[in-house]
Amino acid sequence: TLSNHGYTPYALLASKQVWDKLNPDEQKLLRAAADEAKVFERTYSRSNSAKMIAELKKKVTVTELSQQEQARFQEKAKPIYAKFSESIDPAFAKGWFAALQSLR
């Protein structure tokens, strides 16, 4: 069943100690490269996912959840998000979920 309930983004990370050793031009260059890589990764990931699903459909029956069914899943998961958001950091969790929604 395809539910679209998960997405695994890749993040480019650097410690503050390493980042602070870079000069402003190097930081700007890395930010630009990360933005370019982000667009490439998302495009590639979506394209590759579509190809894999097409291949899968040739071999097995694939059930895709409607938007209403996906919304039901999201509604049922809200208490779980709320519970774990408190143990992480509510502001971080809110930003994270907003960023995930923007990918749809």
C-alpha positions as CSV (number, residue, x, y, z in Angstrom):
1,T,0.0,0.0,0.0
2,L,1.3,3.4,-1.0
3,S,0.5,5.8,1.8
4,N,3.0,8.6,1.3
5,H,3.5,8.6,5.1
6,G,7.2,8.9,5.0
7,Y,9.9,10.9,3.4
8,T,13.6,10.6,4.1
9,P,15.3,13.9,3.4
10,Y,19.1,14.2,3.4
11,A,20.7,17.0,5.3
12,L,24.1,18.6,4.9
13,L,25.5,19.2,8.3
14,A,28.6,20.8,9.8
15,S,29.5,21.5,13.3
16,K,29.6,25.1,14.5
17,Q,33.3,24.7,15.2
18,V,34.0,23.7,11.6
19,W,31.5,26.3,10.2
20,D,33.1,29.1,12.1
21,K,36.5,28.3,10.7
22,L,35.2,29.1,7.2
23,N,35.4,32.6,5.8
24,P,32.2,34.3,4.6
25,D,32.9,33.4,0.9
26,E,33.4,29.7,1.8
27,Q,30.2,29.7,3.8
28,K,28.3,31.4,0.9
29,L,29.7,28.9,-1.6
30,L,28.7,25.9,0.6
31,R,25.2,27.3,1.1
32,A,24.8,27.7,-2.7
33,A,26.1,24.2,-3.3
34,A,23.7,22.8,-0.7
35,D,20.8,24.6,-2.3
36,E,21.7,23.2,-5.7
37,A,22.2,19.7,-4.2
38,K,18.8,20.0,-2.4
39,V,17.0,20.6,-5.7
40,F,18.8,17.8,-7.4
41,E,18.2,15.3,-4.6
42,R,14.5,16.1,-4.4
43,T,14.1,15.8,-8.2
44,Y,16.1,12.6,-8.4
45,S,14.3,11.1,-5.4
46,R,10.9,11.8,-6.8
47,S,11.8,10.5,-10.3
48,N,13.5,7.4,-9.0
49,S,10.6,6.7,-6.6
50,A,8.1,6.9,-9.5
51,K,10.2,4.5,-11.6
52,M,10.5,2.0,-8.8
53,I,6.7,2.2,-8.2
54,A,6.1,1.6,-11.9
55,E,8.4,-1.5,-11.8
56,L,6.7,-2.7,-8.7
57,K,3.3,-2.4,-10.3
58,K,4.4,-4.7,-13.1
59,K,5.0,-7.5,-10.5
60,V,2.5,-7.0,-7.7
61,T,-0.8,-5.3,-7.0
62,V,-0.2,-1.9,-5.5
63,T,-2.9,-0.1,-3.6
64,E,-2.6,3.7,-3.4
65,L,-4.4,5.5,-0.6
66,S,-6.7,8.3,-1.6
67,Q,-6.0,11.8,-0.3
68,Q,-9.0,11.4,2.1
69,E,-7.4,8.2,3.5
70,Q,-4.1,9.9,3.8
71,A,-5.8,12.7,5.7
72,R,-7.3,10.2,8.1
73,F,-3.9,8.8,8.8
74,Q,-2.5,12.3,9.5
75,E,-5.4,13.1,11.8
76,K,-4.9,9.8,13.8
77,A,-1.2,10.6,14.1
78,K,-1.6,14.1,15.6
79,P,-1.6,12.9,19.2
80,I,1.6,11.0,18.6
81,Y,3.2,14.1,17.0
82,A,2.1,16.2,19.9
83,K,3.5,13.8,22.5
84,F,6.9,13.5,20.9
85,S,7.1,17.1,19.9
86,E,7.1,18.1,23.6
87,S,10.0,15.8,24.3
88,I,12.1,17.2,21.4
89,D,11.4,20.9,21.3
90,P,8.0,22.2,20.3
91,A,9.4,25.1,18.2
92,F,11.7,22.7,16.3
93,A,9.0,20.1,15.8
94,K,6.6,22.8,14.5
95,G,9.2,24.0,12.0
96,W,10.0,20.4,10.9
97,F,6.4,19.5,10.3
98,A,5.8,22.8,8.4
99,A,8.8,22.0,6.2
100,L,7.5,18.5,5.5
101,Q,4.1,19.9,4.5
102,S,5.8,22.3,2.1
103,L,7.3,19.3,0.2
104,R,3.8,18.0,-0.8
